[in-house]
C-alpha cells in the first residue's frame, strides 16, 4: 500500500506537536492536581513541625510554663496548643536531638527548605 497523502510541512508538524502536548496536559488523570497539593502541603507541615520542635525545646529551657502554673513545658504545650502529652513530649525530644545531629540536621533543613515542585 502506497501513501498518497500530502506530507506535512514544518508549520503543520509544529502545530500538530503543540496540539498533542496540549492534549497531554488537558487529560491529566483526575486528582493529579490534588496529589501535587498534598505533597506541597506535607512539605510545609514538616517544615513547621521542625520549627515547632526547635521552639518547644527552647521554651522548655525557660520557666515561663512554671509561672503560668503548669507542671512542665510538656504540660503547658499540651494544654495551650491542644496536643496530647505524647505529642508535646515528642516535639521537645525531637528538638533536643536536632542539635545533636549536627551535619545531618543541617542537610535535612536544607532539603526541607527546597520546594518539592
C-alpha positions in Angstrom: 0.0 0.0 0.0 1.4 3.3 -1.1 0.9 6.5 0.9 -0.6 9.1 -1.5 -1.3 11.9 1.0 0.4 15.2 1.1 3.3 15.2 3.5 3.1 17.6 6.4 5.1 20.8 6.1 7.2 22.2 9.0 4.4 24.5 10.2 1.9 21.7 10.2 4.3 19.4 12.2 4.8 22.1 14.8 1.1 22.8 15.0 0.4 19.1 15.4 3.1 18.7 18.1 1.7 21.6 20.1 -1.8 20.2 20.0 -0.6 16.8 21.2 1.3 18.4 24.0 -1.8 20.4 25.0 -3.9 17.2 25.0 -1.4 15.6 27.4 -1.9 18.4 29.8 -5.6 18.6 29.3 -6.1 14.9 30.0 -4.1 14.7 33.3 -5.7 12.0 35.5 -8.3 13.2 37.9 -6.7 14.0 41.2 -3.2 14.8 39.8 -3.5 18.5 40.9 -4.7 17.3 44.4 -1.8 15.0 44.6 0.7 17.8 43.9 -1.1 20.0 46.5 -0.9 17.2 49.1 2.9 16.8 48.6 3.4 20.6 48.9 1.2 20.8 52.0 3.1 17.9 53.7 6.3 19.7 52.9 5.1 22.9 54.6 3.7 21.0 57.6 7.0 19.1 58.0 8.9 22.4 58.0 6.5 23.9 60.6 6.9 20.7 62.7 10.6 21.1 62.7 10.4 24.8 63.8 7.8 23.9 66.4 10.2 21.3 67.8 13.0 23.8 68.0 10.9 26.4 69.7 9.4 23.9 72.1 12.8 22.8 73.2 13.9 26.4 73.7 10.6 27.0 75.6 11.3 24.0 77.9 14.5 25.8 79.0 12.6 28.8 80.3 10.5 29.0 83.4 7.5 30.6 81.7 5.5 27.4 81.8 6.1 27.3 85.6 4.9 30.9 86.0 1.8 30.0 84.1 1.0 27.3 86.6 1.9 24.3 84.5 3.9 21.3 85.9 6.2 21.2 82.9 6.7 22.6 79.4 5.1 19.5 78.1 2.0 20.2 80.3 1.9 23.8 79.1 2.2 22.8 75.4 -0.4 20.1 75.8 -2.9 22.5 77.3 -2.2 25.7 75.3 -1.5 24.0 71.9 -4.2 21.4 72.2 -1.9 18.4 71.9 -1.6 15.1 73.6 1.2 14.7 76.2 2.9 12.3 74.0 2.9 14.6 71.0 4.2 17.5 73.1 6.9 15.4 74.6 7.9 14.1 71.1 8.3 17.7 69.9 10.6 18.6 72.8 12.6 15.4 72.3 13.0 15.9 68.6 14.1 19.5 69.2 16.7 18.3 71.7 18.1 15.7 69.4 18.2 18.0 66.4 21.0 20.0 68.0 23.0 16.7 68.4 22.6 15.7 64.8 24.9 18.5 63.5 25.6 18.0 59.9 22.7 15.6 59.2 20.2 18.1 60.7 21.6 21.0 58.6 21.3 18.8 55.5 17.8 17.9 56.4 16.9 21.5 56.9 18.3 22.4 53.5 16.4 19.6 51.9 13.1 20.5 53.5 13.5 24.2 52.6 13.7 23.4 48.9 10.3 23.3 47.1 9.2 19.7 46.1 7.6 21.1 43.0 
